[in-house]
Amino acid sequence: MKSYKITYKKYTEYSSLIGEATYELLVIPKNGYTQTVTHTRIESSLEDELFTYKNKYDSDVIRIRTVKPFSEFHFSLESLVNKAEINPFDFMLPEAVKDWEVIQSPDFKINYYPFLRKTPFTSTSKEECSTMPQFKKGQRVFDYLIELNGTIYNNLEFCTESTDVYSTAKDVIKLKRGVCQDFSHLFIAIARCNGIPARYVSGYLSQGGGFVGDAFMHSWIEAYVPKIGWKGFDPTNNLLCESNYIKVAHGVDYTECAPIKGIIISTGESNTLSSDYSVSVSTLSYANLENAQQ
């Protein structure tokens, strides 16, 4: 088992007073499956109504609501998480021919429709999809996904200046560069074009191991492998997800996993003067885990 201390901090300064605001933050590590959240502490400069609720995928969303004027917003989250040791290859692969039959069946397409349909972020044409590996009859879904993961990793350059939060899979195919969000959207787009359910995942990545994308919140994907279930793939690092990945949420694309959303009503014309956030993910020993919980 690995134990992590995760710290997320957000700061925003506005040019004029905000009279009313609602923020929603999707940053708490998900409890269950391979990870257990043992402690969470939330602090906010807006001392009004703050509560958490479960979204439709059972992830915790923090909602902060205020009607008191303010010009700065400070938020911090501290979580302690125990993560099980995971061997991502510890399973038996099904027969290859059955994979093709399963994903072509009407029942399968109905059951996994939300993660098979195109979205604005993951929409691509057949011509664009053809530039990437195609799933073939007689091939195992898992083997194909390994190939797709490596192809995206080898053909895209990680570059923080090339795209923004609104960039789509179509943009990434043309640019051949982007950040983890772009790598994930492209993987999802190609997998869905080939009839394989795929979903966007947001979370944290263990720091200090040399992983690309560990400085901030990270994104990867989960794809459905017949007879096996959902498996995590990280095309940004060409890895399968294991105990270094701490999941927060999943959804059809970034829109359902954005770490912060908000609605503000200003007392005048207001612009964001500065906005920043930071993420720290530190591995804890048994001794400093006990100290952190006190």
Sequence and secondary structure as in RCSB ss.txt:
>XXXX:A:sequence
MKSYKITYKKYTEYSSLIGEATYELLVIPKNGYTQTVTHTRIESSLEDELFTYKNKYDSDVIRIRTVKPFSEFHF
SLESLVNKAEINPFDFMLPEAVKDWEVIQSPDFKINYYPFLRKTPFTSTSKEECSTMPQFKKGQRVFDYLIELNG
TIYNNLEFCTESTDVYSTAKDVIKLKRGVCQDFSHLFIAIARCNGIPARYVSGYLSQGGGFVGDAFMHSWIEAYV
PKIGWKGFDPTNNLLCESNYIKVAHGVDYTECAPIKGIIISTGESNTLSSDYSVSVSTLSYANLENAQQ
>XXXX:A:secstr
 EEEEEEEEEEEEEEEEEEEEEEEE  S   BTTEEEEEEEEEES  SEEEEEE TTS EEEEEEE S EEEEEE
EEEEEEEE    TT S    HHHHHHHHHSHHHHHHTGGGTS  TTT   HHHHTTS    TTS HHHHHHHHHH
HHHHH EE TTS  TT  HHHHHHH EE HHHHHHHHHHHHHHTT  EEEEEEEE TTS  TTTTS EEEEEEEE
TTTEEEEEETTTTEE  TTEEEEEEESSGGGT SEEEEEEESS   EEEEEEEEEEEEE HHHHHHHH 
